[in-house]
Amino acid sequence: MPTISQFFGIVIQMFWKEHAPPHFHAMYAEHEALIDIRTLEVIGGSLPRRALNLTMEWAIEHRRELMEDWNLCQSKQLPKRIEPLE
């Protein structure tokens, strides 16, 4: 599973053989959440509040790039790296 970004201990990844809806995986320590790119809703798992807030802030800034990466993954191409949250 390619890592597309990493910041403040949060790792953002996207799988090649994923199912709809378009989403990404955010991992922090032993926690993992699946987040819908279109709605930014958590559709599976959970993160601690601070990690979730940072992830959402990052996702809002990079929603267009996340959809581009989702489309690349759906066509079996390597997703591009996305700038971390600063």
C-alpha angles and dihedrals in degrees: 000000000000119000108227099180142000130194138153091359092307117124119202117202139171128200126223097220099046130145130229139306099067106251146149134218120241117194128190119173105309093342128096132181132185111217126197108232095210099049101018089227121146103246097178141010124000145252131208110271097255093047090047092050092050091047092051092048089052093045092052090054093047106033094122091051091047091055090048090052091047090054091048091051092048089056090048094253127134112263119236124248115258123212114260125242110270 
